[in-house]
Amino acid sequence: MTYKDLKDFISMLEVQGELARISQPVSPVLEIAEITRRVSKEKGPALLFENVSGFDMPVLTNAFGTIKRMCLALGVSGLDELSRRVVDFIEEETPDVSCKSSGKKSKLQKEHPAVPAIAEEGACQALVFKGPEVDLNSIPVLKCWPGDAGLSITLPLVFTKDPETGQRNVGIYRMQVLDRNRTCMHWYSNKGGACHFQKAQELGQVLEAAVSIGPDPAMTYAASFPLPDGLDEVRFAGLIRGMPVDLVRCKTVDLHVPVCSQIVLEGFLRPGEYHEEGPFGNHTGYYSQIGAFPVFHVTCITMRKHAVYQATVPGPPPMEDCFMAKATERLLLPIMKRHFSEIVDINMPIEGIFNNLLFVSIRKQFPWHARQFIQGLWSLGGLMKFRIICVFDEDVDVQDLSQVLWRLGNNIDPKRDVYFTEGASDFLNQATSRPGYGTRMGIDCTKKWTGEGYDGKWPKEMKMDKDVMAKIDMLWPNLRFSKQ
């Protein structure tokens, strides 16, 4: 189904028994985060905090915290259903999460009918605060971990456009609140918004930005997805929801944001202006390093009447963002299959926190196929940061951790089947020798063929006789087992 806004989604969660309303007074400083953390670990419900100390605005967390809720958010009965829909619109082009400035149009942009309408006024502008009225402290922004440098907006959809081509980018970047009208913009050089800022700096221009908080769930998910270069997140969200994400013109900047937003922050970033940001707890389970990031000046805040502030709480898995990543896994699979027809299935385990670990099963076709395949995966922009890739034969269910570990333990000789290369790494990976660059490991867990450095014949796998199995299948319902 399609949700008109976040509150519509909240209503559906409640109907489905997937929402808990919390009426006791709780603080946005650590307390909401700790409650959310405990509920997330138990795969509990979405949480609507209705009595936030010092605020009259409720806070929503853990909205996407299970596979079921991700399916509800995206309006599908199963994530594979959505992947089939998406692959029909995406051409065979290299997935890339780098600068979206080529101007190249994809099949999705050319043919997808869900073109957003643009309005001059919208429900997200029912309340408008400009200039001296701007006060980020009026929003119940969370502090999630004791060692955090301060409050941070954890689920902001940041809208920017290329200063030269006008191409739009929407990304989710942590925003540390510095004071009543300034935040940091925690983006790295390979992100679309950062590319736009870098280009604006080179031109000596300010970069305008608008931040949507709490739009409809499809738009939030689309902003998190590593789209191929040239694809528009707003149109991608329209594809997911089956109808356009209508936009509204901002009050103080030349940008458009979803009408369905709960809160909108408008402003700009000056070239060459940076501020110390961090540390903050993140999905790795460690605090991020302190760094210098661009400063976002807020010129206007607009919001709906009775707005809801949506946030996510970062932390070691399983947390809400892990289930967003599992949805991404299902959508990446058909895209990857267009590049590598030998792929059977992939698993980005939750414990691998997005890009630490990837399990892949393939139809092996020639000696050293697995090694060549791994190198190919690392050549794709969206997959180059996976630190460990393990490749298995097609008969291995990579969703079954028991099977994966069994094959991993039995099928490799570390000297022959484990190899290393260096390249781009996640900036949040604290183990690398320098930020953004590190070592990657590939492991060939397939059965070894002649010519792969294996002397002898691979042993035959144990399997029960089919006739015996059929006979026991018939006997099974009548067998009685007593506990000793």
NORGIUR-V111023 format. One line per field, one symbol per residue. ss: DSSP state (a for helix, b for strand, c for the rest). phi: phi as a letter, one per 40 degrees, with the letter a starting at -180 (. if undefined). psi: psi as a letter, one per 20 degrees, with the letter a starting at -180 (. if undefined). A space follows every 50 residues. Layout:
ss = ???
phi = ???
psi = ???
This chain:
ss = cccccaaaaaaaaaacccbbbbcccbccbcaaaaaaaaaaaccccbbbbc cbccccccbbbcccccaaaaaaaaccccaaaaaaaaaccccccccccccc ccccccaaaaaccccccbbcccaaacbbbbaaaccaaacccbbccccccc cbbcccbbbbbccccccbbbbbcbbbbbbccbbbbbcccccaaaaaaaaa aaacccbbbbbbbcccaaaaaaaaccccccccaaaaaaaaacccccbbbc cccccbbbccccbbbbbbbbbbbbbbbcccbcccccbcccbbbbbbbbbb bbbcccccbbcccccccccaaaaaaaaaaaaaaaaaaaacccbbbbbcca aaccccbbbbbbccccccaaaaaaaaaaacaaaccccbbbbbbccccccc aaaaaaaaaacccaaaabbbbbbbcccccccccbccbbbbbbbbcccccc cccccccccccccccaaaaaaaaaaacccccccc
phi = .bbcaccccdccdcccgbbbcbcccbcccgccccccdcccccfcccbbcc bcdgbbbcbbbfcbcacdccccccgbcaccccccccccbbccbcdabcdc bcgcbccdccbccccccbbcbaccbcbbbbfcccacccbcccbcbdccci cacbbccccbbccbcgccbbbbbdbcccacbbbcbcbbdccdcccccccc cccgbcbcabbcbgcccccccdcccccddgcccccccccccgacccbbcc cbbcabbcdcdcbbbbiabccgcbacbgcacbccgbccccacbccbccca bbaccfcbccbbbcicccbdccccccccdcccdccccccbcccbababcd ccfgbcabbbbbccbadgddccccccccccdcbccccbbbbbcccccccc cccccccdccbbbdccbbababicbccccccccadgaacbbbbcbccccd gbgbchbcccccacccccccccdccdcccbbbcc
psi = rpphahhggggggghjkjpppoiqpqqiohggghgggghghjlarqpooi mppjqjpqpprkhkjrhghggghjkqhqhhghhhgghhiprnqpppjapm jhjpprhghhhpimpqqpqhqrhikhpppqciipoiiipmqqphqhjqib qpoilpooprqphgijpqqpropqopogahkqrqomqrhjqghhgggghh ghikqqoqqqopplaqhhggghhipmqqpiqphghghhggijrqoqrqpr hiqmrqrphjqgqppqbrpqpjorqpqarqqaiijrqqqprpqqpopoiq pqrrplqpopqqoqrqqprghhhhhhghghhhghghhhhniipgrqonqh ijmfkhpppppqnpirqjggghgghggiipgiiijphpppprrhjpoiio hggghghghhjqohhhiprqrqaqrphioiiqhqpjpaqqpppojrpprp jkjopappqpqpqqphhgggghhhhghiqppqp.
